[in-house]
């Protein structure tokens, strides 16, 4: 039997917010997620929205999909 190096990857959605820009909102989402998630491999910017007050954008919101590997020791416990 050939051993495989396949890795399971988990993807979660995180909503980042910023008063500055959508880019800053995305960076905030990744920054906050990295406090509790190890080894983030990539992100996909899924959506951009904003809060508008009096004709001005007051808050930028970016929905970010964050991908990270499922920890191997956890996978073995679940089998």
BELFEN-V56757 format. One record per backbone hydrogen bond with DSSP energy under -1.0 kcal/mol. NH is the residue of the N-H (numbers start at 1). CO is the residue of the C=O. E is the energy in kcal/mol with one decimal. If there is no record, write none. Layout:
BEGIN
NH,CO,E  NH,CO,E
END
This chain:
BEGIN
10,68,-3.2  12,66,-2.2  14,64,-2.7  16,62,-2.8  18,60,-2.1  25,21,-1.7  26,22,-2.3  27,23,-2.4  28,24,-2.1  29,25,-2.1  30,26,-2.1  31,27,-2.6  32,28,-2.7  33,29,-2.3  34,30,-2.3  35,32,-1.1  36,33,-1.6  37,33,-1.6  41,67,-2.8  42,67,-1.3  44,65,-2.1  46,63,-2.6  47,63,-1.3  49,61,-2.7  51,59,-2.7  53,56,-2.8  56,53,-1.6  58,51,-2.9  59,51,-1.3  60,18,-3.6  61,49,-3.0  62,16,-2.4  63,47,-2.8  64,14,-3.1  65,44,-3.0  66,12,-3.0  67,42,-2.8  68,10,-2.3  70,8,-2.9  75,71,-1.9  76,72,-2.1  77,73,-1.3  78,74,-1.5
END
